[in-house]
Amino acid sequence: MLQTGRPRMQTKRTIFPNKVLPYALLAPQIAITVVFFLWPAGQAVVSSFLREDPFGLASTFVWFENYTRLFEDPAYVDSLRVTAAFAIAVTFCSMTFALLLAVAVNRLIRLGGVYTTLLVWPYAVAPVVAGVLWWFLFNPTIGILPYLLSFMGVHWNHRINGNHAMIMLVVAASWKQISYNFLFFVAGLQSIPRSLIEAAAIDGAGPMKRFWTIIFPLLSPTTFFLLIINVNYAMFDTFSIVDATTGGGPAGATNILVFKVFADGILGLNIGSSAAQSVILMMIVIALTFVQFRYVERRVQY
């Protein structure tokens, strides 16, 4: 009797004869996670409930006093507002410009690899170097950009103008992150079947119509991934840029949360408040990631 139907697919499984080997292979990664993430995070949580002297010789358990004082402090509430504005601006600017560059490079038949290599170079620059670079470009005394802006009637001085300082910080942080986003957008664009775009062009759809109805929806998994990465980047990885450009000034206009943790804990020697701020920052990022996966991912088309 002949059997009809498709043959059953056999999945290959890797079997370790030595039961200790899988745990030995995982041990280095587990050790790194425990030593450099779980243990410092646990220490921060414990310190957030303590009041310690600057030298760490004495400590007093104060329950939630460090947290209540934070939300009663106008400087901390203002830092929350500054961080939200900074994270939104950096995420929007870096992803938007990266997508525009990726679309432009994807249309090139020749020299596409050369342009890709040139656009990726800024990602190899250290964040502190990127901050110093833009600090020199925006320097009101020797910078070229304030000189050019003066012809437009803009008297640039980020040392005394908080809006100018925030613009410089957003430009520096976005410039550093554009290359990373660009790589993923190019990979996403090249994975889209050309037959879909050609069929839409034959049906009379223009370039903008094809982009918003075909290309951008198919890029939604990449966009969703980059959204999470860029929010975490703006919240955590921009400390060195702030330190090299504005130092949180002027008058706290660029004092984002990750820099305030350092300023209060290392410079101000207020260990309990700094630990409480780091715990709140970690909870904010966890909450944002949960919201993105819970609600934003529903619009992603895989």
N, C-alpha and C positions, 0 to 999 in steps of 0.2 A: 504494500500500500504506500503510495507516494505521500510525502508530507509537504503540505503547502504552507505558505507564510514565510516570514523573514526569520532567519536563524537568530538564536538568542545571543546577545552580546555577553561575552565573558569579561568581567572586570578583573584586572590584575591587582593582586594585593601583595604588599611587601611584608614578609614575615621575618622577624628577628629571632633567630634561634637562642640568642642570649637575651634574657629578660632585663638585664641591667643596662645593656647598650643604649636603648632609647632614652633612659633617664640620664645616662652619662652625656649623651649628645645635647640634651636640653639643659644640663646643669650650668654651663657658662652663661647662657641667656638668662636663666632664672637668677643666677648670682648677680648679674649686672642689674637686672630689674629690681632686685631686693636692695642692693647696696646703694644704687644711684637714684631710685625713685621711691620705693615703698618705705624704706627706713627714713630718708629725709622728710617725706610727707608725714609719716607718723610723728617724727620729732617736731614738725611744725604744728601739728594738731595739739600735741601736748603743751608746747610753749605758748600757744594762743590762750591757754587757760591759766597762765602764770604771769606774775609780775616779777621781773628779774632786775637785779641791779646791773649797771653797764658792764661789770667784769664777770658776771655769771657766778658770783660767790654765794648769793642768797636768792631765794625765790619764794613767792607766796602764791597759794592757789586762790584765784579771784573769780572763779567760775566764768560767766559771760561778760565781765566788766570790760575787757578789751574790745569786745564786739560792740557793746552799747556805746562806748566812747567814740568808736569810729563813726558810727552813723549819726552821732551828735556833733561831729566835727565838720564844719562847713568846707574845710579844705579837702577832706576825703570825699564828700558828696560831689564837690566840683571835679575831683579827679575821676570819679565814675563817669560824669558827663563828658569830660575830655576824652577818656578812653573809648567810650561808645562812638563819639564823633570820629576819632582817629581810626578805629577799626573799620567802620563803615566806609570812610573815605579811601583808606588803603586797599581794602578788598575790592571796592568798585573800580578804582583807577587801575590797579595792577591787572585785574582780570579783563577789563574793557580794552586796554591798550594791547595786552597780550593776544586777545582774540582778533583784534584788527590786524596785528602783525602776522598772526598765523594764517589768516585768510589771504593776506597779500602774498605771503611766501608760498602758500599752497597753490596759487594761481600761476606761479612761475614754473615753466618747464625746464629751463636751463638755469644754472647757478643757484637753484633752490638750496642745495646743501651748503654752499658757501655763505649765503645769507643766514641760514640756520646757525652755522658755527659762529658767525659774528654776533648774532643776537644772544647767543647763550653765554658769551664771555662775561657779562656783568654778574652772573650768578656765582662765578668763581672768586669774585671780590669779597673780602671779609666785610661784615657789616660795619665795623668801626672805620674801615678804610672808605667805604661808601659814604658814611656820615661826614668824615673829614673832607672828602671830595666835594660834596654839595655845600659844606660849610664855607669852603674857599670860593665856590662859584657864587654863593649868595652873600658873601661878606660885603657889608656896606662900604668898606674902605677900599679893598683891593679886588673885589669880585667883579666879573664881567657882566653878570646878569643884572645887578642893580644899576650898572652904568647904562645898559640897554633899556631898562625899565624907566630910567629918568627921562628918556626922550618921549615916553608915553605919559609923562606927568605923574608917575608913581615914584614916590620917595621911599625906597625900600630900606627898612631897618628892623631886622628880626630881633634885635637886642632889646628894643623897647616896645615893639608892636606884637601883641600876642597872636593876631591873625597871620601876620607874616611868618612868625616862628612856626605855627602849625602848618602853613602851606609848605614851608621848606622841609619840615619833618615828613609830611605826607609824600612829597616828591622823592625824597631820599629813600624812604621805606618802599614805596611803590617801584621805583627804578630797580631796586635790588631784587624784587620778587617777580618782575615781569618775565624774566628769562625762564624761571621755573614754570610759570603758567604757560608760557609760549610753547615749551616742549610738549606738554600734555595736549594742548589744543591742536598742535600740528599733527601729533599722533592720532588724535580723534578725527580730524578732518581727513587724513589719509585712509582711515578705515571705513569711511562712508562709501558705499558702492557708487561708482560713476554713472552706472546705468540709471539710477534714480534721478540724478541731477539732469542727465541728458534727456530723459523722458519728460521731465517737467519743462525743460527748455523747448522741446518739440511741441508741447501743449500750449506754449505761449507765455509761460511764467517768466517774468523778468528776474534779474539778479537778486534784488531785494526780496521778491516773493519767494524765490527758491531758497534763500538763506533762512527766512523766518518760518517757512512751512516745512522744509525738509532738513536743512543742514543743522540749524540750531536745536530743533527737538531731538535729533539723533546725537547731538553733543551733550545732552542733559546729564548722562552719567559722569562724563568728564567735568562738566561745570559743577555738579553737586560735590564731587570729590575735591575740586579746587576751592570751592566755597568753604568747606571745613578747614582745609589746610591754610587758607589765607586768613581766616578768623583767628586760628591758633597762632599763626605767624605774627599778626598784628598785636595780639595780647601778650605773647611771651618772648618772641625772638627779636624784638626791636629795642631792647634795653640799650645795647651798645650804640645804636644809631642816635638815640636820645641823649646818651651820655656824651657822645662826640660832637653833637651839634648845638643843642640848647641847654642841656643840663636841667630840664624840667621848667625852665623859665620862658619868657619873663613873667614874674608874678604867678607861677604855676600854670601858665597857659598851655604848656606841653607836658605837664606832670602826669603822665599816664600811670596806671596802677603798678605795672611791673617796675617802673623806675621809683615810684613812691615806696615800694617795699624795701628797695635798696637804700633809699635816702633815710627812711626812718630807722631801719635796722642797723645799717653799717655806719652811716654818718651821724644819725641822731642817737644811736645806741639804745633805742626803745625796742627791745627784743620782743616783748609780748605783743605790742601793737603791730609790729612788722610780721610776726607769725600769723596773727589774726587776718591781716590783709592778704597774705599768701594763701590762706585757706579759703577766704572769700573769693579770691581770683580763680582758684582751682574749681570751686563750686560753680562759678559763673560760666567757665568754659565747659564744664560737664553738662550744665543745664542747656547751654546753647547747642552743644553737640546732640543732646537728646532731642531737643525741639527740631533740629534739622533732620535727624533720622526719622522722627515720629511724624512730622507734618510735611516738610519740604520734599522728602524722598517720594512722597505719593505722586508728585508731578514729574518724576523722573521716568523716562521711557527707555526700558532696557531692551 
